[in-house]
Every structure is written in C-alpha cells, then in structure tokens.
Amino acid sequence: VAGIYTIGLNVRDSTEIDEISSKPLDEFRMLVSGENQMRELPVVYKYSMISITEIATEHSGSQQTAARFDPTTLPPRRLPTITEKATKPFVVQELATTNAPITIQPSRRPKFSETGTDLIIMLDSYVDERIFAWMKSFVRDFILQLDIDSGQWRVGALTFGSRARIDFHLNRYNFQDEIISAFDAIRNQRASSRPDVASAFDYVRRSMFTINHGDRPLSRNFVIMLTGNSRSFNSEQTTIASDRLKDTDAVIYTIGLNFKESRELDVISSKPTDEHRFVISGEEEIRRVSGIYKYSIDKESATPIQHTTTQRPTTTQRPTTPITKQPITETSARITHRRIPITTVPATKRSPQIVTTSIPRTLPPRRQPKYSETGTDVVFILDSSVDDRIFDWMKSFVRDFVLLLDIDSGKWRVGGLTFNSKAKADFHLNRHKFQDDVLNALDRVRNQRTIGRPDVASTFDYVRRNMFTSSNGDRPHARNFLIMLTGSERSLNSAQSYAAANR
C-alpha cells in the first residue's frame, strides 16, 4: 500500500492513529471535531495521492530509462489506444551521418468543447521575487489538476502592476504541458507603484472574455487573482470594476499573500467570502488552496447557465370531421438512473370507438466501462462502532471524495468496507466502473452500531488479503491507498493494529 490515510472524528487521543498512519503525519492524519472541518479534506487527500503517484511514476520511469538506454537505438513508438487510429509517420530525407531515417510524429489535434470552464489567472507584479514565485507555484499546482487536453478547460493569463499585460489568451494553448511552459516563461515586472486592479479587471472583461480570444458562450467564466498588496491604486474603482466583471456572470476568486488587511479582497471576491478568498502567509499554505479552489470551481461549473428558448406550438389541420383533442400529458420513467420523458397522446373522439397512439421508447445505449492498467486503487474503511451522526459525517466525506475522481475513465477504482468487531466488504474495487454507481453503492452502506472497540488489526489484514487482490480488482501497476475513518481512540488491540498496518 502506497499510503494509509486516517481521519479521527471527535477523537482527542490520537496516539494509535498516529502509529498506524503513513508519514509524515501532517499529510496522512487529520483530526476533526465537526462536519464543516471535513469539507476540504477530500481535496487535500486527493491532491496528496496524486502527488505521491506522480513522484513514483517519475522515479520508476527514470530507473527504466537508465537501465535500458542505448544511444544507438531509436525510442519506442507509443502504441495507439483502442479509440485511436494508428497513424503512419512521415519519413523525410535520410541524412548521411546516420543509418536510421528521421521520422516526424503527427502533430496533436486539439479537442473542442462548447461547454466547460474558461479561467483567467491574474498575477500581481508589484511584489518581490519571493512572493511572485509563490504565485507561480500555485498556478503550476492548479494547472496540473485540470483536464485541459480534453477541451473542457481553457486558461488565460495576465500580469498587472500600474498596467495590465496579457501573457496569453484563452485560445492560445490547447494542451496542459504548453500552458505550464507558458507560465514558467512569465516574468515579474516589478512595478514601481500600487497595482491598478480596476483597470486589470476591465481589461479582462473587455479583451480576454471575448469570443475572438477564446471565450465560449456556453462555458462558465472564472477569475483567480493573486496579489501581494492589501490595497490597490484606487479601492473604490476596483470595487466598481469587480462588480462590472461579476455582472457578466464571471466568478472571482482571490488569494492574498503575506498581508493581514483583507478588506478590499473581501469586497471584490465573489460570495460567500470564505469560499472565494484566502489570505496566506507562506508557500506551504498556498499548496492547499490550489486543491480547494479546483474543487470549488468544479462545483460551480456544474451549475449550468440558464438559457431560455421559446418554442412555437405546432397544430395540424385536417379537412375532415372536427376532432376534439385532449391535453397532452407527460409522465416519466427511470431507466438506468436517467429520467426519460414519455409522451402519451390520449384518445381522440371520432366515434364511440377509442383510438390510442403511443410513441415507442428507445433505451439509451449501454455504457461500456473503460480499463487502465495504471492509476489509483483506493479502499475506504468506515468505523461502524459509532453513532449515526458520526457515521453520516464519514459517508459525507467519502461522497465528496468520490465526486472528485474521474472513475469513468478507468484511472480510479474504489472499494468500500465497514468494520467493528468484524470487517465487512461492502463493494470491491472491480464492482462498480462508473462514478454514479459508486455513489449509489455508498448510499446503501449502513451503520452496524456494534458495542465494543473495533478490531482494526483484523480489518487491515482483511483489506490486504481480500480487497487488494487481482481477483477483486486490484491492478498490479496501480498505486494502492487506504483511507480509514474512525470515531474510536483505541481499537481492540493497539499493538496488533500497528503490526497489521505495517504488513
């Protein structure tokens, strides 16, 4: 197992939890006393898992490269996936200095989506190099979480001091690695006066959120502004300009770096303030904010923009005997968790005979699960020796965490287990292939409410022997993680729990 994460709910003595958690504790163990404190933990833990997986992948990749590198051998070609068509590379003129022909790989084709998220990141350049480096660190961490290559996300960038400068528009780059490289190339302007945030907001509204520069009418618009100044050149004008930007349905997130007075940020940020404004004092804190803001933007993007359309009713005229029409009624049927309208046309009155007309139903195509040899396998284990209130907190955490995962792509697999004196597997890693199926399975998990301390040692052994196995969905090339939520300070046998955690 790559990591054991723990969450203690209403637990004061964390000695046992500290021992069984992976290290460092500040990344793998959290103690909470209320449901509100748990809301940001899914983002924090998911981001930690991604970081561990990326580090392990880079490490293994470098080892393989060092072991197999041969300067006389061309690098292997990437095999196309099932959904891709193999493309024959173009062979150009062979050089006299080599026996191998040079090949040009086909260029990447950007994908387009009419809906999604359009994001502008604004960086204050009236700061020193240390603060500006914090900003770029945040941006890099944030971009790494975005699925830009699919076309769902577009990103633009602007730096501002006494003047605003566009670094790149929304439609300039279509791939994640290109955007990261573009941000790496941004330099601090080191402006000599307070930043003119009002002009910067107006510049974003007039010149960046435009169709010509990549803004999509059906996408949601967001701005993340990072600043190291508690006050701008003109606070009153800044407030007015932020309101103009919000009037276009843009949502403004702000981050204040290394200052205490946040009055101006509070005003220009979207509401509620505690979700759209952060004031931090160090680089370590800013890493946590990137995951929180990504989660918040995903939630707000899921709320569609309302577009109203009017349909003119159609009538059919017949040169025959008048027909008395009854109003059309609508019912609905639940088919694979989707509400599909079924229109029923009542009988028409021509004579004493009743004639009915029905519209045939068509079932939606069956979803085909996707498979990936690599990715992340995570098992949630919930302590069921707690009251229902605490158990509901646990399920709320798991639900929020699952909503963050791209399960449908096959990269993530999720298993669930409840434990007290005995462990019970609620669903294995290969039981559900889609996010909504996992959520439905989670809703069916019930608290066992047993008396006595939970047997954590037997639970860990059960997970190792029965859940992280190939027959139950564990993948040899995936990273394994375990998240344990408990409301008990001590298990049935603390020493055995520690030993089982190490196994």
PyMOL commands that set and color helices and strands:
alter all, ss='L'
color gray80, all
select helices_A, chain A and resi 15-20+25-28+35-38+41-68+129-143+176-184+197-208+211-213+235-246+263-268+273-276+283-301+388-403+407-409+435-443+456-467+470-472+494-502
alter helices_A, ss='H'
color red, helices_A
select strands_A, chain A and resi 3-9+29-32+90-91+103-104+117-124+153-160+164-168+220-227+251-257+277-280+329-335+338-349+354-358+374-383+412-419+423-427+477-486
alter strands_A, ss='S'
color yellow, strands_A
deselect
rebuild
show_as cartoon
